[in-house]
Amino acid sequence: MTKEQYFDMCEQLGTEPVDENIPIELADFPIEVQEAFNIYRVLRDEWEFVAGSYLGKNLNSIFQVFDAYNIPKIDQAFYYNLINMIDSVRVEEIRKQTKKPAN
């Protein structure tokens, strides 16, 4: 649900928006986080095809991508760590979604 949809829903229901329930959008984050997500999107996904497990992003070319996005050398470690955090969360979420229930 987008912010706009949430506000429309509140208006239709005649309720006041609750700050904790307002959906967060990419534009709400600092520019560095937005850039990290943009860089994350261009990186290649790695899958273990036999078991169908998502392994995360392939970071082999990350520093070339940083150069393409004109990320200053002094900031690249920060972006690398941020992208690793994003990837860790995504890997965990995909594993939860694809986990097969025990019979």
N, C-alpha and C positions, 0 to 999 in steps of 0.2 A: 504494500500500500504506500502510495506517495503521500507527501505532506498535503498536497492539494486534495487528494481523495479523502484523507483523514479530516481535513477542515470541512469539506463538503458533507461528510457523514455526520459530523458534529452539528452542523447547521441544520441538516435534515431531521436529526433527532432532537434538536433543540437543547443540546448540551454544550457546556463549555469545554474547550480542548484542555487536556491534562498534559502538562509539559513532559512527563515521563513517557507518555504514550505517543507523542509526536514522532513519526518515523524520521530517522536520520538519513540524510542524503549526502552524496559525495561532496557537494558544494559546501556543506556545513563544516568540513574538515579544513585544517590549515593547508596551504598550497603544497607543502612538502608531502603531506599524506596523499593528496590528490595526484601528485606526480608519481609517487611510489606505486599507487594503484594503476596508473596508466602504464608504467614500466612493467609492472607485474603481468598485465594483460598481454603484452607482446612476447613474453617468455614462453617457451614451449613446455607443454605438459609432458610429464613422464609417467608411463603406465607399465606395470608388470602384467603382461597380457595373459600369461597362463592362469594366474589366480584372479586377474581382473582388478588388481589393487592399484590405486592411485598413489604414486610415489612423491608427487610434488612437482615443482617447476625445475626445469633444467637451468642451472645458473652458470653454466660454462661460459656463456657470452655476456654475462651481466655487465662487465666493465666496458665492453664495446657499446652496449646499449646506453650505459651512463654517458659515454662520450657523445653518442648520437643525440641524446636529450640535453646535452650541454650541462650535465651535473658537475659542479666543480669538484676537483680531486679531494679537497678538504671535507666535502660533504658525502662522499661516496660510501664511507663506512656506515654513516647514519642511515642512508638509504638502503644499503645492503642488509643491515639489521632489521629495519622496518619491513622490507620485503620478505625476509625470513620469518618474521612474526606473522605477516599476512598468510604466507604459505603454510605455516604450522597450523593455523586455525582452519584453513581450507582443507588441508589433508585430514585433519581430525573430523571435520564435518562430513566430508565425503566418505570416510570410513564408517562413521555412524550410519549414514544413509544406505550404504551398500552392505552393511553387516547382515548376514543371513541369520534368521531366527533359528534357535536350536530346536530340533524335533524331539 
